[in-house]
Amino acid sequence: MPRLNGKTLPTVQYITHASDHFSRVESARLALECGLSWIQYRCKDTLPYPRLREEALAVQTLCRRYNALFVVDDFVELAAEIEADGVHLGKNDMPVAQARKRLGGRFLIGGTANTLEDIEDIHTQGGDYIGLGPFRFTATKEKLSPILGLEGYRRIMEGMVQKSLALPVFAIGGIRPEDAAALKSCGLYGIALSSALSGSSRPAEDAQVFLQTFKSE
C-alpha cells in the first residue's frame, strides 16, 4: 500500500466544492463527518491571497481535527507556507518536477492525467499519485478530453502494468455511488469525489458505498 509519513494513503479523496448550499470549508466538513480521511482544497475562484490562505487554513484545521490528509490544489507556495501534507497539480499547473524541487520529499505530490503518456510523465518527474479522468463529463474537469469511461480506465491500467508503472491511480470526474464497483474492477487504487457528496441527498450513505468498495485490503 502507498504510504505517507508512515500512514497508508486513503483510497477516497474529497475535493472541496462551493455551491449554493455549501462553502468550500463546509463541504470539507461534510466529507470529514461522513468518514472520509483525505481532503483536497481546490479553489478556482479568483480570491485575494489572504482570503485564499484563510480558507485553506480553515480546511487544514478541520483535517487535523479529524486526523485526515490535507493537500492543496495548484498553489504550491501556499502548500509550502502552511505546511500542508501535499499538493495536487493539474496539467496546466506547475510541473511536478519543479514542485518536487520546491517542496522536497516530505510532501505528497499528485498530478492530473488523461492518458497513459501523462502518467509516464508524472512518474518520471517524481509524482506520488495520479488523478485520472474524467470518467464522465463534469464541470470540475471540463477541459480534459477524451472522456475515459470504464473502457478507457481498463486500457490505461493495463498499459501501466505492461510498463511497470507502480503509482496509485484515482478515478475522477462525475463519479456516482453506482459506479464504484465497476471502477474498482478496473484496477484503480481509489477515487476522487466532489459533487457526489456535496450534491447528494444522502451523503453519509453514499460515502460508505465508496469507502467500503475501495477499502484497503
FIMARKE-71716 format. One record per atom (N, C-alpha, C): atom name; x, y, z. Coordinates in steps of 0.1 Angstrom, whole numbers, plus 5000, padded with zeros to 4 digits. Each point is the difference from the previous one (the first is absolute). Layout:
N
(atom "CA" (X Y Z)),
...
//
This chain:
217
(atom "N" (5008 4988 5000)),
(atom "CA" (4992 5012 5000)),
(atom "C" (5009 5013 5000)),
(atom "N" (4996 5010 4992)),
(atom "CA" (5008 5012 5001)),
(atom "C" (4998 5006 5013)),
(atom "N" (5011 5007 5005)),
(atom "CA" (5000 5006 5013)),
(atom "C" (5006 5014 5000)),
(atom "N" (4995 5008 5009)),
(atom "CA" (5006 5013 5002)),
(atom "C" (5002 5002 5015)),
(atom "N" (5013 5003 5003)),
(atom "CA" (5004 5002 5014)),
(atom "C" (4995 4989 5009)),
(atom "N" (5001 4988 4995)),
(atom "CA" (4997 4988 5008)),
(atom "C" (4985 4996 4999)),
(atom "N" (4992 5008 4994)),
(atom "CA" (4985 4997 4999)),
(atom "C" (4997 4995 4986)),
(atom "N" (4990 4991 5000)),
(atom "CA" (4995 4995 4987)),
(atom "C" (4993 5011 4993)),
(atom "N" (5002 5002 4987)),
(atom "CA" (4993 5010 4992)),
(atom "C" (4985 4996 4999)),
(atom "N" (4991 5009 5004)),
(atom "CA" (4986 4997 4999)),
(atom "C" (4996 4997 4986)),
(atom "N" (4989 4992 4998)),
(atom "CA" (4996 4997 4987)),
(atom "C" (4989 5009 4994)),
(atom "N" (4994 5008 5009)),
(atom "CA" (4989 5009 4995)),
(atom "C" (5004 5015 5004)),
(atom "N" (5001 5008 4990)),
(atom "CA" (5004 5014 5002)),
(atom "C" (4988 5009 4997)),
(atom "N" (4998 5010 5008)),
(atom "CA" (4989 5010 4998)),
(atom "C" (5006 5013 4995)),
(atom "N" (4995 5006 4990)),
(atom "CA" (5005 5013 4994)),
(atom "C" (4989 5011 5004)),
(atom "N" (5005 5010 5007)),
(atom "CA" (4990 5010 5005)),
(atom "C" (4993 5006 4988)),
(atom "N" (4987 5004 5003)),
(atom "CA" (4991 5004 4990)),
(atom "C" (4991 5011 5006)),
(atom "N" (4999 5012 4994)),
(atom "CA" (4991 5010 5005)),
(atom "C" (4987 4999 4991)),
(atom "N" (4989 5002 5007)),
(atom "CA" (4987 5000 4993)),
(atom "C" (4991 5009 5007)),
(atom "N" (4987 5000 4996)),
(atom "CA" (4990 5009 5006)),
(atom "C" (4997 4995 5014)),
(atom "N" (5004 4988 5003)),
(atom "CA" (4997 4994 5014)),
(atom "C" (5012 4999 5009)),
(atom "N" (5012 5000 4994)),
(atom "CA" (5012 4997 5008)),
(atom "C" (5011 5010 4995)),
(atom "N" (5008 5005 5010)),
(atom "CA" (5013 5006 4997)),
(atom "C" (5010 4989 4998)),
(atom "N" (5012 5003 4996)),
(atom "CA" (5010 4990 4998)),
(atom "C" (5004 4994 5014)),
(atom "N" (5000 5008 5010)),
(atom "CA" (5003 4995 5014)),
(atom "C" (4989 4991 5005)),
(atom "N" (4988 5004 4998)),
(atom "CA" (4989 4992 5004)),
(atom "C" (4999 4987 4993)),
(atom "N" (5004 5000 4987)),
(atom "CA" (5000 4987 4992)),
(atom "C" (5011 4991 5006)),
(atom "N" (5011 5005 5004)),
(atom "CA" (5010 4992 5006)),
(atom "C" (4996 4994 5013)),
(atom "N" (4993 5008 5008)),
(atom "CA" (4994 4995 5013)),
(atom "C" (4991 4989 4998)),
(atom "N" (4991 5001 4990)),
(atom "CA" (4990 4990 4996)),
(atom "C" (5008 4987 4997)),
(atom "N" (5010 5001 4991)),
(atom "CA" (5007 4987 4996)),
(atom "C" (5007 4994 5012)),
(atom "N" (5006 5008 5009)),
(atom "CA" (5006 4994 5012)),
(atom "C" (4990 4994 5009)),
(atom "N" (4989 5006 5002)),
(atom "CA" (4989 4995 5008)),
(atom "C" (4995 4987 4995)),
(atom "N" (5001 4998 4987)),
(atom "CA" (4995 4988 4993)),
(atom "C" (5010 4989 5000)),
(atom "N" (5012 5002 5006)),
(atom "CA" (5010 4990 5002)),
(atom "C" (5012 5000 4990)),
(atom "N" (5000 5010 4991)),
(atom "CA" (5012 5001 4991)),
(atom "C" (5012 5005 5008)),
(atom "N" (5012 4996 4995)),
(atom "CA" (5012 5004 5008)),
(atom "C" (5010 5006 4991)),
(atom "N" (4996 5006 4988)),
(atom "CA" (5009 5007 4991)),
(atom "C" (4992 5011 4994)),
(atom "N" (5005 5013 5002)),
(atom "CA" (4993 5011 4994)),
(atom "C" (5010 5008 4991)),
(atom "N" (4996 5003 4988)),
(atom "CA" (5008 5009 4991)),
(atom "C" (4993 5013 5000)),
(atom "N" (5007 5010 5004)),
(atom "CA" (4994 5014 5000)),
(atom "C" (5002 5005 4986)),
(atom "N" (4989 5002 4993)),
(atom "CA" (5000 5005 4986)),
(atom "C" (4992 5013 4999)),
(atom "N" (5006 5010 4995)),
(atom "CA" (4993 5013 4998)),
(atom "C" (5004 5006 4986)),
(atom "N" (4990 5000 4991)),
(atom "CA" (5002 5005 4987)),
(atom "C" (4995 5014 4999)),
(atom "N" (4994 5005 5011)),
(atom "CA" (4995 5014 5000)),
(atom "C" (5012 5009 5001)),
(atom "N" (4999 5013 4996)),
(atom "CA" (5011 5009 5001)),
(atom "C" (4998 5007 5014)),
(atom "N" (5008 4995 5009)),
(atom "CA" (5000 5006 5014)),
(atom "C" (5013 5007 5003)),
(atom "N" (4999 5011 5007)),
(atom "CA" (5013 5006 5005)),
(atom "C" (5008 4990 5008)),
(atom "N" (5013 5000 4999)),
(atom "CA" (5008 4990 5007)),
(atom "C" (4997 4999 5015)),
(atom "N" (4998 5011 5008)),
(atom "CA" (4997 4998 5014)),
(atom "C" (4987 4992 5002)),
(atom "N" (4990 5003 4992)),
(atom "CA" (4987 4992 5001)),
(atom "C" (5002 4986 4996)),
(atom "N" (5008 4997 4990)),
(atom "CA" (5003 4986 4996)),
(atom "C" (5007 4993 5011)),
(atom "N" (5010 5006 5006)),
(atom "CA" (5007 4994 5011)),
(atom "C" (4991 4998 5012)),
(atom "N" (4992 5009 5003)),
(atom "CA" (4991 4999 5012)),
(atom "C" (4991 4988 4998)),
(atom "N" (4994 4998 4988)),
(atom "CA" (4991 4989 4997)),
(atom "C" (5008 4987 5000)),
(atom "N" (5012 5000 4994)),
(atom "CA" (5008 4987 5001)),
(atom "C" (5003 4996 5014)),
(atom "N" (5003 5010 5008)),
(atom "CA" (5004 4997 5014)),
(atom "C" (4987 4995 5008)),
(atom "N" (4989 5005 4996)),
(atom "CA" (4987 4995 5007)),
(atom "C" (4998 4985 4996)),
(atom "N" (5003 4997 4988)),
(atom "CA" (4998 4986 4996)),
(atom "C" (5011 4991 5006)),
(atom "N" (5012 5005 5001)),
(atom "CA" (5011 4993 5006)),
(atom "C" (4997 4997 5015)),
(atom "N" (4995 5010 5007)),
(atom "CA" (4996 4999 5014)),
(atom "C" (4990 4988 5002)),
(atom "N" (4990 5000 4991)),
(atom "CA" (4990 4989 5001)),
(atom "C" (5007 4986 4997)),
(atom "N" (5009 5000 4990)),
(atom "CA" (5007 4987 4997)),
(atom "C" (5008 4995 5012)),
(atom "N" (5007 5010 5007)),
(atom "CA" (5008 4996 5012)),
(atom "C" (4991 4995 5011)),
(atom "N" (4988 5006 5001)),
(atom "CA" (4991 4996 5011)),
(atom "C" (4995 4985 4997)),
(atom "N" (4999 4997 4988)),
(atom "CA" (4995 4986 4996)),
(atom "C" (5011 4991 4996)),
(atom "N" (5013 5005 5002)),
(atom "CA" (5012 4991 4997)),
(atom "C" (4999 4996 4985)),
(atom "N" (4997 5010 4991)),
(atom "CA" (4998 4997 4986)),
(atom "C" (5012 5006 4992)),
(atom "N" (5002 4995 4989)),
(atom "CA" (5010 5005 4990)),
(atom "C" (4995 5013 4994)),
(atom "N" (5009 5009 4998)),
(atom "CA" (4996 5013 4995)),
(atom "C" (5010 5004 4989)),
(atom "N" (4995 5002 4988)),
(atom "CA" (5008 5005 4988)),
(atom "C" (4993 5012 4994)),
(atom "N" (5009 5008 4994)),
(atom "CA" (4995 5012 4993)),
(atom "C" (5001 4998 4985)),
(atom "N" (4990 5004 4993)),
(atom "CA" (5000 4999 4986)),
(atom "C" (5007 5013 4994)),
(atom "N" (5010 4998 4991)),
(atom "CA" (5005 5010 4992)),
(atom "C" (5011 5009 5008)),
(atom "N" (4996 5005 5011)),
(atom "CA" (5008 5011 5007)),
(atom "C" (5012 4994 5008)),
(atom "N" (5011 4998 4993)),
(atom "CA" (5012 4994 5006)),
(atom "C" (5005 5008 5011)),
(atom "N" (5002 5013 4998)),
(atom "CA" (5005 5009 5011)),
(atom "C" (4991 5000 5012)),
(atom "N" (4987 5000 4998)),
(atom "CA" (4991 5000 5011)),
(atom "C" (5002 4987 5008)),
(atom "N" (5001 4988 4993)),
(atom "CA" (5001 4987 5006)),
(atom "C" (5013 5000 5009)),
(atom "N" (5011 5006 4994)),
(atom "CA" (5012 5001 5008)),
(atom "C" (4999 5009 5012)),
(atom "N" (4993 5012 4998)),
(atom "CA" (4999 5009 5011)),
(atom "C" (4993 4995 5012)),
(atom "N" (4988 4993 4998)),
(atom "CA" (4992 4996 5011)),
(atom "C" (5003 4985 5004)),
(atom "N" (5010 4994 4993)),
(atom "CA" (5005 4987 5003)),
(atom "C" (4988 4990 4999)),
(atom "N" (4994 5000 4988)),
(atom "CA" (4991 4990 4996)),
(atom "C" (5007 4986 4999)),
(atom "N" (4992 4990 4999)),
(atom "CA" (5006 4987 4997)),
(atom "C" (5005 4998 4986)),
(atom "N" (4994 5008 4991)),
(atom "CA" (5004 4999 4986)),
(atom "C" (4993 5009 4991)),
(atom "N" (5002 4998 4987)),
(atom "CA" (4994 5009 4990)),
(atom "C" (4996 4991 4988)),
(atom "N" (4989 5004 4994)),
(atom "CA" (4995 4993 4988)),
(atom "C" (5002 5010 4988)),
(atom "N" (5005 4995 4989)),
(atom "CA" (5004 5009 4989)),
(atom "C" (4992 4996 4987)),
(atom "N" (4993 5009 4995)),
(atom "CA" (4993 4998 4987)),
(atom "C" (5009 5000 4988)),
(atom "N" (4995 4998 4988)),
(atom "CA" (5009 4999 4989)),
(atom "C" (5006 5014 4996)),
(atom "N" (4993 5010 5004)),
(atom "CA" (5005 5014 4997)),
(atom "C" (5006 5007 5012)),
(atom "N" (5002 4992 5011)),
(atom "CA" (5007 5006 5012)),
(atom "C" (5015 4998 4999)),
(atom "N" (5006 5003 5011)),
(atom "CA" (5015 4999 5001)),
(atom "C" (5004 4985 4997)),
(atom "N" (5010 4998 4992)),
(atom "CA" (5004 4986 4998)),
(atom "C" (5004 4993 5013)),
(atom "N" (4997 4987 5000)),
(atom "CA" (5003 4992 5012)),
(atom "C" (5014 5001 5004)),
(atom "N" (5009 4999 4991)),
(atom "CA" (5015 5000 5004)),
(atom "C" (5003 5013 5006)),
(atom "N" (4995 5011 4996)),
(atom "CA" (5003 5013 5006)),
(atom "C" (4994 5001 5014)),
(atom "N" (4988 4995 5001)),
(atom "CA" (4993 5000 5014)),
(atom "C" (5008 4991 5009)),
(atom "N" (5005 4989 4995)),
(atom "CA" (5008 4991 5009)),
(atom "C" (5013 5007 5004)),
(atom "N" (5006 5007 4991)),
(atom "CA" (5012 5008 5004)),
(atom "C" (4997 5010 5010)),
(atom "N" (4989 5006 4999)),
(atom "CA" (4996 5011 5010)),
(atom "C" (4996 4994 5013)),
(atom "N" (4993 4989 5000)),
(atom "CA" (4994 4995 5013)),
(atom "C" (5008 4989 5006)),
(atom "N" (5008 4993 4993)),
(atom "CA" (5008 4989 5006)),
(atom "C" (4992 4987 5000)),
(atom "N" (5006 4990 5007)),
(atom "CA" (4995 4987 5000)),
(atom "C" (4989 4998 5010)),
(atom "N" (4998 5009 5010)),
(atom "CA" (4990 4997 5010)),
(atom "C" (4986 5002 4995)),
(atom "N" (4998 5008 4990)),
(atom "CA" (4987 5004 4995)),
(atom "C" (4995 4990 4990)),
(atom "N" (4987 4996 5001)),
(atom "CA" (4993 4992 4990)),
(atom "C" (4997 5009 4988)),
(atom "N" (5004 4995 4988)),
(atom "CA" (4997 5007 4988)),
(atom "C" (4992 4991 4990)),
(atom "N" (4988 5005 4996)),
(atom "CA" (4992 4993 4991)),
(atom "C" (4999 5008 4987)),
(atom "N" (4997 4993 4989)),
(atom "CA" (4998 5006 4987)),
(atom "C" (4988 4995 4993)),
(atom "N" (4994 5009 4992)),
(atom "CA" (4988 4997 4992)),
(atom "C" (5004 4994 4987)),
(atom "N" (4994 4989 4996)),
(atom "CA" (5003 4993 4988)),
(atom "C" (4988 4997 4992)),
(atom "N" (5001 4999 4987)),
(atom "CA" (4989 4996 4991)),
(atom "C" (5004 4988 4991)),
(atom "N" (5014 4998 4999)),
(atom "CA" (5005 4989 4992)),
(atom "C" (5011 4993 5007)),
(atom "N" (5004 4988 4994)),
(atom "CA" (5011 4993 5005)),
(atom "C" (5013 5008 4999)),
(atom "N" (5001 5008 4990)),
(atom "CA" (5012 5008 4998)),
(atom "C" (5001 5010 5011)),
(atom "N" (4989 5006 5004)),
(atom "CA" (4999 5009 5011)),
(atom "C" (5006 4994 5013)),
(atom "N" (4995 4987 5002)),
(atom "CA" (5004 4993 5012)),
(atom "C" (5015 4997 5000)),
(atom "N" (5006 4996 4989)),
(atom "CA" (5014 4998 4998)),
(atom "C" (5008 5013 5004)),
(atom "N" (4995 5011 4995)),
(atom "CA" (5006 5013 5002)),
(atom "C" (5000 5003 5015)),
(atom "N" (4989 4999 5007)),
(atom "CA" (4999 5003 5014)),
(atom "C" (5009 4990 5008)),
(atom "N" (5001 4988 4996)),
(atom "CA" (5008 4990 5007)),
(atom "C" (5015 5004 4998)),
(atom "N" (5004 5004 4988)),
(atom "CA" (5014 5004 4998)),
(atom "C" (5004 5012 5008)),
(atom "N" (4990 5009 5002)),
(atom "CA" (5003 5012 5007)),
(atom "C" (5000 4999 5015)),
(atom "N" (4996 4988 5005)),
(atom "CA" (5000 4998 5014)),
(atom "C" (4987 5001 5007)),
(atom "N" (4989 4999 4993)),
(atom "CA" (4987 5001 5006)),
(atom "C" (4997 4988 5009)),
(atom "N" (4991 5002 5010)),
(atom "CA" (4996 4989 5009)),
(atom "C" (4987 4993 4996)),
(atom "N" (4991 5007 4994)),
(atom "CA" (4987 4993 4996)),
(atom "C" (4994 5007 4988)),
(atom "N" (4990 4994 4994)),
(atom "CA" (4994 5005 4988)),
(atom "C" (4985 5002 5002)),
(atom "N" (4995 5012 4996)),
(atom "CA" (4986 5002 4999)),
(atom "C" (4996 4998 4985)),
(atom "N" (4994 4989 4996)),
(atom "CA" (4998 4997 4986)),
(atom "C" (4985 5002 4996)),
(atom "N" (4998 5008 4990)),
(atom "CA" (4986 5002 4996)),
(atom "C" (4999 5009 4988)),
(atom "N" (4988 5003 4997)),
(atom "CA" (4988 4998 5008)),
(atom "C" (4993 4987 4996)),
(atom "N" (4993 4994 5010)),
(atom "CA" (4992 4988 4998)),
(atom "C" (4988 5004 4991)),
(atom "N" (4993 5010 5003)),
(atom "CA" (4990 5006 4991)),
(atom "C" (5001 5015 5001)),
(atom "N" (4992 5007 4992)),
(atom "CA" (5001 5015 5000)),
(atom "C" (4997 5005 5014)),
(atom "N" (5008 5010 5004)),
(atom "CA" (4998 5007 5013)),
(atom "C" (5006 5014 4998)),
(atom "N" (4993 5010 5006)),
(atom "CA" (5005 5014 4999)),
(atom "C" (5014 5002 5007)),
(atom "N" (5003 4991 5010)),
(atom "CA" (5013 5001 5006)),
(atom "C" (5012 4996 4991)),
(atom "N" (4997 4992 4990)),
(atom "CA" (5010 4995 4991)),
(atom "C" (4996 5002 4986)),
(atom "N" (4993 5011 4997)),
(atom "CA" (4995 5002 4987)),
(atom "C" (5010 5002 4989)),
(atom "N" (5013 5004 5004)),
(atom "CA" (5010 5002 4990)),
(atom "C" (5008 4988 4996)),
(atom "N" (4997 4989 5007)),
(atom "CA" (5007 4987 4997)),
(atom "C" (4992 4992 4989)),
(atom "N" (5007 4994 4991)),
(atom "CA" (4993 4992 4990)),
(atom "C" (5010 4990 4995)),
(atom "N" (4996 4988 4996)),
(atom "CA" (4986 4996 4999)),
(atom "C" (4995 4995 5013)),
(atom "N" (4986 4998 5000)),
(atom "CA" (4994 4994 5011)),
(atom "C" (5004 4985 5000)),
(atom "N" (5004 4995 5011)),
(atom "CA" (5006 4987 5001)),
(atom "C" (4990 4988 5000)),
(atom "N" (4990 5001 5009)),
(atom "CA" (4991 4989 5002)),
(atom "C" (5008 4988 5005)),
(atom "N" (4993 4989 5003)),
(atom "CA" (5006 4988 5005)),
(atom "C" (5010 4994 4991)),
(atom "N" (4997 5000 4987)),
(atom "CA" (5010 4994 4991)),
(atom "C" (5013 5008 4999)),
(atom "N" (4999 5013 5001)),
(atom "CA" (5012 5008 5001)),
(atom "C" (5009 4997 5012)),
(atom "N" (4993 4999 5011)),
(atom "CA" (5008 4996 5012)),
(atom "C" (5006 4987 4999)),
(atom "N" (4993 4990 4995)),
(atom "CA" (5006 4986 4999)),
(atom "C" (5012 5001 4991)),
(atom "N" (4999 5007 4989)),
(atom "CA" (5011 5000 4990)),
(atom "C" (5012 5007 5006)),
(atom "N" (4998 5011 5007)),
(atom "CA" (5011 5007 5006)),
(atom "C" (5007 4992 5012)),
(atom "N" (4991 4993 5008)),
(atom "CA" (5006 4993 5011)),
(atom "C" (5007 4988 4995)),
(atom "N" (4996 4993 4989)),
(atom "CA" (5007 4990 4994)),
(atom "C" (5014 5005 4994)),
(atom "N" (4999 5012 4995)),
(atom "CA" (5013 5005 4994)),
(atom "C" (5010 5003 5012)),
(atom "N" (4995 5004 5011)),
(atom "CA" (5009 5003 5012)),
(atom "C" (5007 4987 5004)),
(atom "N" (4992 4989 5000)),
(atom "CA" (5006 4987 5004)),
(atom "C" (5011 4996 4990)),
(atom "N" (4997 5002 4987)),
(atom "CA" (5010 4996 4990)),
(atom "C" (5012 5008 5001)),
(atom "N" (4999 5013 5004)),
(atom "CA" (5012 5009 5001)),
(atom "C" (5005 5000 5015)),
(atom "N" (4995 4992 5009)),
(atom "CA" (5005 4999 5013)),
(atom "C" (4999 5013 5007)),
(atom "N" (4989 5008 4998)),
(atom "CA" (4998 5013 5007)),
(atom "C" (4992 4997 5013)),
(atom "N" (5007 5001 5011)),
(atom "CA" (4993 4997 5013)),
(atom "C" (4997 5012 5007)),
(atom "N" (4989 5007 4996)),
(atom "CA" (4995 5012 5007)),
(atom "C" (4986 4998 5003)),
(atom "N" (4995 5004 5012)),
(atom "CA" (4986 4999 5003)),
(atom "C" (4992 5009 4991)),
(atom "N" (4989 4995 4993)),
(atom "CA" (4992 5008 4991)),
(atom "C" (4986 5002 5006)),
(atom "N" (4995 5012 4999)),
(atom "CA" (4987 5004 5005)),
(atom "C" (4991 5004 4989)),
(atom "N" (4989 4994 4998)),
(atom "CA" (4990 5004 4990)),
(atom "C" (4994 5013 5005)),
(atom "N" (4997 5009 4990)),
(atom "CA" (4993 5013 5003)),
(atom "C" (4991 5004 4989)),
(atom "N" (4990 5007 5003)),
(atom "CA" (4991 5006 4990)),
(atom "C" (4986 4994 4999)),
(atom "N" (4991 5006 5007)),
(atom "CA" (4986 4996 4999)),
(atom "C" (4997 4987 5005)),
(atom "N" (5007 4995 5010)),
(atom "CA" (4998 4986 5006)),
(atom "C" (4989 5000 5009)),
(atom "N" (4991 4989 4999)),
(atom "CA" (4989 4998 5008)),
(atom "C" (5001 4988 5008)),
(atom "N" (4993 4998 5011)),
(atom "CA" (5001 4988 5008)),
(atom "C" (4999 4987 4992)),
(atom "N" (4991 5000 4991)),
(atom "CA" (4997 4988 4992)),
(atom "C" (5012 4996 4990)),
(atom "N" (5009 5010 4999)),
(atom "CA" (5012 4997 4991)),
(atom "C" (5011 4993 5008)),
(atom "N" (5000 5001 5013)),
(atom "CA" (5011 4996 5008)),
(atom "C" (5006 4986 4997)),
(atom "N" (4991 4990 5000)),
(atom "CA" (5004 4986 4999)),
(atom "C" (5007 4998 4986)),
(atom "N" (4994 5006 4990)),
(atom "CA" (5006 4998 4986)),
(atom "C" (5013 5007 4999)),
(atom "N" (5002 5011 5006)),
(atom "CA" (5013 5007 5000)),
(atom "C" (5010 4992 5008)),
(atom "N" (4996 4995 5011)),
(atom "CA" (5010 4992 5008)),
(atom "C" (5005 4988 4991)),
(atom "N" (4991 4994 4992)),
(atom "CA" (5004 4988 4992)),
(atom "C" (5010 5004 4989)),
(atom "N" (5001 5013 4997)),
(atom "CA" (5010 5004 4990)),
(atom "C" (5014 5000 5006)),
(atom "N" (5002 4998 5013)),
(atom "CA" (5013 4999 5006)),
(atom "C" (5005 5014 5006)),
(atom "N" (4990 5009 5001)),
(atom "CA" (5003 5013 5006)),
(atom "C" (5003 4999 5015)),
(atom "N" (5009 5008 5005)),
(atom "CA" (5003 5000 5014)),
(atom "C" (4988 5007 5008)),
(atom "N" (4994 5011 4994)),
(atom "CA" (4990 5007 5007)),
(atom "C" (4993 5009 4991)),
(atom "N" (4992 5010 5006)),
(atom "CA" (4992 5009 4993)),
(atom "C" (5001 5014 5007)),
(atom "N" (4997 5010 4992)),
(atom "CA" (4999 5014 5005)),
(atom "C" (4986 5005 4997)),
(atom "N" (4994 5006 5010)),
(atom "CA" (4986 5004 4999)),
(atom "C" (4999 5015 5003)),
(atom "N" (4989 5006 4995)),
(atom "CA" (4996 5013 5004)),
(atom "C" (4985 5001 5002)),
(atom "N" (4993 5003 4989)),
(atom "CA" (4986 5002 5001)),
(atom "C" (4993 4987 5003)),
(atom "N" (5006 4989 4999)),
(atom "CA" (4994 4987 5003)),
(atom "C" (4996 5000 5015)),
(atom "N" (5007 5007 5008)),
(atom "CA" (4996 5001 5014)),
(atom "C" (4993 5013 5003)),
(atom "N" (5006 5011 4996)),
(atom "CA" (4994 5013 5003)),
(atom "C" (4986 5002 4993)),
(atom "N" (4998 4993 4989)),
(atom "CA" (4987 5001 4993)),
(atom "C" (4991 4989 5003)),
(atom "N" (5003 4991 5010)),
(atom "CA" (4992 4988 5003)),
(atom "C" (4990 5004 5010)),
(atom "N" (4988 4993 4999)),
(atom "CA" (4990 5001 5010)),
(atom "C" (5002 4990 5012)),
(atom "N" (5010 4991 4998)),
(atom "CA" (5004 4991 5011)),
(atom "C" (5015 4998 5000)),
(atom "N" (5007 5010 5003)),
(atom "CA" (5015 5000 4999)),
(atom "C" (5006 4989 5009)),
(atom "N" (4995 4998 5012)),
(atom "CA" (5007 4991 5009)),
(atom "C" (4999 4986 4994)),
(atom "N" (4988 4996 4995)),
(atom "CA" (4998 4987 4994)),
(atom "C" (5009 4998 4987)),
(atom "N" (5000 5011 4992)),
(atom "CA" (5008 4999 4988)),
(atom "C" (5015 4999 5003)),
(atom "N" (5004 5007 5010)),
(atom "CA" (5014 4999 5004)),
(atom "C" (5004 4986 5004)),
(atom "N" (4991 4993 5007)),
(atom "CA" (5003 4987 5004)),
(atom "C" (5001 4990 4988)),
(atom "N" (4992 5003 4990)),
(atom "CA" (5001 4991 4988)),
(atom "C" (5014 5002 4994)),
(atom "N" (5005 5012 4999)),
(atom "CA" (5014 5002 4994)),
(atom "C" (5010 4994 5009)),
(atom "N" (4999 5003 5013)),
(atom "CA" (5010 4995 5010)),
(atom "C" (5001 4985 5001)),
(atom "N" (4988 4994 5000)),
(atom "CA" (5000 4985 5001)),
(atom "C" (5005 4993 4987)),
(atom "N" (4996 5006 4988)),
(atom "CA" (5005 4994 4988)),
(atom "C" (5015 5001 4998)),
(atom "N" (5006 5012 5004)),
(atom "CA" (5014 5002 4998)),
(atom "C" (5008 4998 5013)),
(atom "N" (4994 4993 5010)),
(atom "CA" (5007 4998 5012)),
(atom "C" (5014 4993 4998)),
(atom "N" (5010 5003 5008)),
(atom "CA" (5013 4994 4999)),
(atom "C" (4999 4985 5004)),
(atom "N" (5006 4992 4992)),
(atom "CA" (5000 4986 5002)),
(atom "C" (5009 4996 5012)),
//
